[in-house]
């Protein structure tokens, strides 16, 4: 796909193209922000996903997942990463842990059959189970199967993990997503602490170059895990909504005399649709294709509702107790 992402082509846009789209909107604004501040936004939206799951608001959960994805792209931009490359690096159409390295065929993950053993394995040992040479070979074998669109990646993870995630509760998958978001924070914290020790001369005898390389590899793997569990949650929500749709078809069948029965269609549950609805025309807060912080009231004040509507009673007031003058920056302040 060539050109910018639009209503006509968003479903075909690749992961890398979505990353470029996010950079176009927020690149200048985020360039001066510390990397951990960008990751805080991933964490913030992951917590919103958890809140929406707790409240059975699956549609809003998908919306929050679109924000998780876009801030994940922003973090990759800020740390000079290509999100498509690092996801394919760990997930070349196979599960990196129970990979079928002797069978050149895509098979669903069998890790749940060894769940107790897997859960008791420390994180650093799990990462040691990943054989880069074998995964490199799989990247060559399945190069033609590499997803070409954002929804294609979601479908790939559905195929890899449908057996293990089908019986898992939506809360279980949501918890795992939150866990992986925390894992990225853990690796980043340890990476920063290591650099401080290097500056103080406290890492004498350590192969600094090798250690730095390993931190980058670990960070790549954890970012890939965040994306994979986000896809797992999207697929779980899709299964639930499609099950409701099947029920709804029989419940709201439309019958008109002398015509074939019809049904009220439900919207397609795809990540690309939700991401485009939020970011297709630019920043969802200020509406600009290139977002500048001074023009975008990205920090929600205590009067802002979940629907981005200012809840302060402006009649006769020039400013609110939060210190903001009434403007388009305050949600839909001009309409209240």
MORA-V551044 format. One record per helix or strand. SS is the DSSP state (A for helix, B for strand). FROM is the first residue (numbers start at 1). TO is the last residue. If there is no record, write none. Layout:
ss & from & to
SS & FROM & TO
SS & FROM & TO
//
This chain:
ss & from & to
A & 10 & 12
A & 15 & 30
A & 35 & 54
A & 58 & 78
A & 83 & 90
A & 111 & 119
A & 123 & 128
A & 132 & 141
A & 143 & 145
A & 150 & 166
A & 170 & 199
A & 208 & 251
B & 254 & 254
B & 262 & 262
A & 271 & 279
A & 293 & 295
B & 304 & 304
B & 310 & 310
B & 319 & 319
B & 325 & 325
A & 333 & 335
//
